[in-house]
Amino acid sequence: MNTTSAATAGAVVFLWLGMVLAISFLEAPLKFRAPGVTIPIGLGIGRMVFRALNLVEVVLAVVVVAAVAVGGPSAAVVVLTGAVAVLLAVQLGVVRPRLNRRSDRVLAGEELPRSRGHVYYVAFEIAKVIALTALGISLLAR
């Protein structure tokens, strides 16, 4: 892969990885432990934060795909780039809409049991972290 494309994609991948780790695995669980943060307040904050994160993730994914596409990538880089893009697409197209519908109901005052949707979202986040890490390493090892 050419140096400029690999450097661009690598920098964006590690930026993306850092954002996912900071928000999904640090901010999200901690906000519910803050004094005075109720479930509705936490859900409202979470929806805003994850909407912004997901928008940024889409932009970062486009940059990574473009850099990889023009860079003469190895098969491993192509597969890992595709995997990250698919994981993000499923999160945004399948998992997030279900979580949004559920949080709408909670914010409307419905008492609901714990959601398995969050478990799926976290599973996709873990898979995305693994794929982003592998992609970043593959780009460094070009």
Summary of the structure (lengths in Angstrom):
residues: 142
radius of gyration: 16.9
end to end distance: 6.2
largest distance: 54.3
contacts: 415
relative contact order: 0.17
helix: 83%
strand: 0%
